[in-house]
Amino acid sequence: MQLKKLLALLLSAALALSLLAGCGGESVARSLLALLDGQYANVSVEMDPDLEADLRQALSETENDDEAVIRAALETLLGSTITFRYLGEGQQGDTAFDLIFYAGADPDKAAQSAYSQWNGTFSNLPDDGLYTAALAQVQTENGVWLLVQATVDKAGTVDKPDKDDDEPEKPKQPYEVTGTNGNGQVTNVTVNTSNGLQNLLTKQNDEKPQITAARDSGFAGVTIELAAGNYSVDSTFTTAFKGILKGESKETTTITLTGGSGLFAQISGGGTVENITFEVQTAISNTYIISNNRKYTTAGAVAGQNNGTIQNCDVTISGGSITANGGGNDNVYAGGIAGENRGKIIGCNVEGSYKGTGDAADDDISAATNGDMVTCAGGIAGCNRGTVDGCSVRSCKIKAGDNGNPIAAGGIVGWSSDKEKVNCKSATDCYITAVAGDDASATVTNNSEGSTAINQNAFARAGTKIGFDDGTGYPVGW
């Protein structure tokens, strides 16, 4: 007990010091001493100026304290290997972090926020494990940010109660709120079933107000974690998504799209989708995006328009298709991952159902218009104004056609503002066609790894990598 008390005092004092600059250090110290006294016998704590520097760098990447942006930046800077609440299940060397924001200047409440969110994890660590917690605190004009990064120095033994064979296994909740901040706002949700994901994205009559508030905000500042398994979703989240949706891994977490459009209409700048495989088994068609007072007709398995980050996600088109059909003054974009990309698409792969039967096969990805605007289809994105890096496309029939100017079809992207922003090899085993009216078309095919081709005719452009590069006006096939 004396050892527990000593270490608790160290933790209290260290965290109190981290708050001195912005919260009135003595009051915070008193609050933390009262809250933490006699706990965490196997957790050593230290202030870490390097961690504070990382927090300040992450904060510098957003102008309005967007928590999703800050968390994404910290993921890159800290390279955490496990989720914070699973610290007790970690192996030696594993790291995890957790971030808290308190919107106010009350030191006691700031301390309570830290205690409330971290106590459950620290107090349930295995007794035979050893852990180090590094702390940092930065105050902004909107409030105070508290960051903890924990390391497993020695893995402990997680006690699991003996199961009575006659006792039925308790069913998992469709989804569970697993984290809130000091204001009671949702920060983490774990999803266990298809109904859970569906219910989270669409309002339910008996849901808690905090879920409604999170959804109405586009899940800003919320991390949604999908447990390993298969999920089926038949509707699109139409509010711009600002949170983080992550699977355990794309090998173990699959979302089958059974509705009429992709999972998200739009992913905002702070939004992230990662570690998920998407199965397209139905016809995915138009999502309408209004940007700069212009309507865009887009279609993509993950998002109609991506302004955030989509990484380590695969799309398999089997028995379905991705199609954008527009007209008038709409730009029309269709892509395997996103119709239009203004953010980052990293390490994603798309595989279609094309089996080398040429023009007789059904289109996997297509864009068409009866107007005269830009019409693009691409294996990863129809239109790219952001970055596409380390992605691949295989066995897809891709088509852009009818009217439009230009009409572009590409194995990776249909139209790109800059070919240097598409850091990928050409697509493989694909049939790619751009059609501008009855008599003008451009078609390319490639049947082996590394083979490339470009073609153009009138307003039609086709390339095994990029259909139309805005910098040169030509397709790209390397």
Order of alpha helices (4+ residues) and beta strands (2+ residues): alpha-alpha-beta-alpha-alpha-beta-alpha-beta-beta-beta-beta-alpha-alpha-beta-beta-beta-beta-beta-beta-beta-beta-beta-beta-beta-beta-beta-beta-beta-beta-beta-beta-beta-beta-beta-beta-beta-beta-beta-beta-beta-beta-beta-beta-beta
